[in-house]
C-alpha cells in the first residue's frame, strides 16, 4: 500500500476540501466534547468524547463511508448518562488514518480491542453500532464478550439477512463522483427523514454534500463484505443485545430480520421502529434514543 503525506486522500487539495466540509459538520456537535487521536497498530483513530468523565463508557460506531458526526442527532441524549466515545472508523471517511488494508472482520475486532485498551476503557463497555458499525460491533461481541456490558445493533449491515441487490446496484453508482448519484442514493435510503420535516431534510442535504466531498476526496480502498452470520453464531451471542430496525429499512426486510432473530437467537431483544428506515437515528431520533437508554440503563 502506498502511503503519501496526504494519505488516505487522493491529493493535498482533496484533503483540504474534505477537512473544510468535515469542520462545518463538527461545528454542529450539540454538546461539549474533547477529541483524541489514538495510535494503534492499524493506524491512527480519531475519537470525539462527550459526557461526564466519571460516567460508564459508551462507544459509538457509525455506518460505512461516514464518521462520528452521524451521531449528532443522538449524542445529547446519550452523553447525558454515559461517557460517550464517538469513533471515526479507521477505515472510513473521517479523520482517522489507516496504515494497512483490512482483510476481514478479525481486523476490525483487533483494531477495536487495541482502541479500547488505548482509551483505558477496561470492561463493561456499552457498544452501539449503526449499519456497518453494527456488523463490526457484533463481531467484536462474539470475539471479546468479556469486555462488553451491553450491545445495541441499529440496522446492522448484513449480519442477519443478505443486503438487497437494489441497494448494491444503487450504491455502486456512488463510486462515480457526481453529486446527482450521491443525492439520489442518500435520498432513497433516508427517505423518511427527507419527508419528515425541514430540519431532518436539511440534515440529509448536509450528508449529501459530505458524501459527495468524500467520494471525490478519498482514495479507493478494499472493502470488507458485511456477511450474514450463521445461526450458530447468532445463537452463541452471550452479551445482552438489542436489535432496532426501521419498518421501511432498505437494506433488507425489517420484519424478516426480526423473525429470523426471534427464531435462532431469541436472547437478542428486537424492536421495529415505525416511520423510519435506514435513517432511524434521524427520522425517529427521540424514540431511538429513548429505547437505547432504556436498554442500557436497565
N, C-alpha and C positions, 0 to 999 in steps of 0.2 A: 504494500500500500504506500502510495506517495503522500508524504506529509509536507505540505508547503507552509510558509509563515502565516497564511490566511486559512489553513485547514480548519474546519471542513467545508469552507466556502469555495466557490468557483474562482474568485479573484478577490483582491482587496476592495475593489469597488463594490462587488456583490456583498462582501462582509459589512461594509459601511451602510449600504442600502438596507440590509436586514436589521442591523442594530438600531437604525433610526425608527423602523416600524415597531420593533420589539420595545423600545423605550417608551413610545407612545402608549403601548398597551400596559406596560408596567406602572405607568403613572395612574392607572385606574384601579390599582390594587387597593381595596377599600379599608384595610386595617394596617396599623404599624407593622413593619417587618424588618428583618435583617437578612443579609444574604451571605452565603459561603460558597467558595469554590473548593471542592473536596477532591483530593488526589486518590485514585485507585489504580490498580494495575491495568484497567481497561481505558484509562484516561481521566480527564477532569470532569467532575459533576457539579453543576450549579444547583444550589438549593436555596429556596426562599422560605424563611422561618417566621411564623406568626404565632401569637398566643402566649399565655403565661409561661415563664421559664420553668416553673415547678409543676406544670400540668403533665398528664400522661402523654406519651408520644403518639402522634398520628402521622403516617406517611401517605402522601397522595401521589398516585401515578396516573398521568394523563393519557390521552389517546394518541394514535400514530400521527406522525408529522406535526405534532403540536408541542406544547411546553407547559410549564406550570401556570401560565396565565389562563389556561382553560378553567381554572378553579375560582376565578373572580366571582362568579355568582354564588359560590358556596363557602368561601373562606371565612367570611364574617361570622356565620353561624357556627362553623366547625371549630374555629380558633377560639371561640368563647369558652370551650370546655377542654381543649387539648392544645398541646404544643405541636403545631402543625408544620410538617416539613413537606412543602410542595416542590417536587423534583422536576428539573428539566431533564427528561430522559437522555441518557448519554448518547443514544443512537438516533436522536430525533432532532427537531428543528427549534433549538433554543440556544442557550449559552454554553451548554456542556460540549466537550470536545473528545470524541472517541479516538483511541490510539490504535485500534485494530478492528477488523471486521468481525461482526458477531455471526456465529455459525448455527446456534440453536438455543433452545430455552435455557440450557445449563449456563450459557454465557450471561444471560440476563440475571439468573438467580445468583450466580457467583458475584457479579457486579453489585447487586443489591446487598448481598451479605457483607461485602467489603465496605460499601457505603454506610450501612448501619453501624458497623464497627467504628468507622472513622467519625461518625456523628455521636458515638458513645451512647447508643440507644439501648443496648443490652437486650432484655427480653420484654414480653408483654406489649409488643408493638401492635398498634392497630393499623392495619394496612387496607387502603381503599384504592381500587383500580378501575379506571374508566376505559372501556373498549380494549385497545391493545394493551393498555396498562392493567386491565383486569386479567387478561391472559398471562401477563408476566406475574401478577400477584398470586394467582392460584398455583402456578408452577413453584413460586417461592414457598407457598404454604405447604405444598406436598414434599418439598425437599428439606425445608427448615421449620417444621411445625413448632418446635420448641421455642422459637424466637417470637412467635406471634401470640397476641391475646385474642384478637378477632379479625375477621376478614370480610370486606364488603366488595362485591363484584357488581359493577354498573355496566350492563350490556356488554360483557366481555366478548372481544372478537374471537371467532372460532369457539374453542373451549367446549361448548355444549352442542352446537349444530354447525354444519358447514356454512360458510359465507355464500350468499346467493350469487349466482352468475351475473345478474344485472348489476349488483354492487361492483363486482370486479371489473366489468366492462366499463362502467361509468367512471370508476376510479382510474382506470388505465388512461383515459383521455386527459386526466390531470397531469400526466407526465409531459404534456405539451404546454409550454409556458405561455398560455394565452388566458387572459382574465376571464373570458367567457366560459371556458371549461371549468375553472375553479368555482365561479359563481353558480353555474348550473348544477354541479355536483353538490356543493355545500347547501344550496337552497333545497335540493332534493332530500338530503339526509337530515337536515334540520328544519323540515317543513313546518312542524308545529310551532317552533319558535318564531319562524318568519310570519306566521299567521296570527300569533297570539296578540301582540301589541307592538307599538312603535319602539318601545325600549328593547324588547328582545330582538326585533327585526334589525335594529341598529347594531346590536351585538353580533348578529350573524354577518352583517355587512362588513363590520370590522374584521371578522375572522376571514372573510373572503379576501380582503386586502392583505392580511397577514399570510394566508396560504399562497396567494399569488406572488408575494415577495419571497416566500420560502422556496417555491419551486424554481424561481429564477436565480436564487442565490446559492443554494446548497449543491454540492457535488452529488452525483448519484451514489447510492450505497447498496450493498447487498442486503436485501430484506429477509427476515426470518418469518416463514409462514406460521400464522397462529392456528395450528392444527386442533382438531377436535380431540378431546380426551376420551379414553376408553371408559367403559362402565366401571371397571375395577379401580381405575384411577380416581374417578369422581367419588366412588363409594369409600375409598380409603382416606378421604379428607377428614382430618380429625380436629382441625381448627374451627371453632364456631363461625359460621359463614352466613351472609345474607346476599341474595341474588335479586337485584332490581332490574327490570327491563320495561321500556315503554311499550304500550299496546300497539303502537304504529312503527315498531322497530323495522328498519330497512335491511339490516344485516342478515336476519333470519326471522322465522316466525316466532314471535314472543311466546305465544301460547304453547307451541310445540316444544320450545326450550324449557318452559316451566313443567310441562308434562313429563319430559324426559328426566329432569332433575328429581321431580317428585317420585318417579318410578325407581330410578337407580341410585339416587343419593338423597333420601328423604331427610337426612340430618341437615341439609342445606335449606335454610328458610328462603322461600321465594315469594315475590310480590310483583304484581303487574301495576304499572303506573299509567293512569288514564291521561289522555290528552297530550301524549308525548311519544317520541320515537327515540332515535339515537341522540336527540337533544334533551333527554330527560333532566339533565343537570341545569339546563337553561329554561326550557319551557315550563317545567314544574319544579323549579329550584326550591321553593319553600317546602313542598311536600317531600322531596327527596332529602333535603337537609334534615327535616324532622324525623324521617324514617331511619336515616343513618344514625342520628344521635340517639334515638330511642333504642336502637340495637346495640350501639357501642356502650351506652351508659347503663344498660340493664344487667 
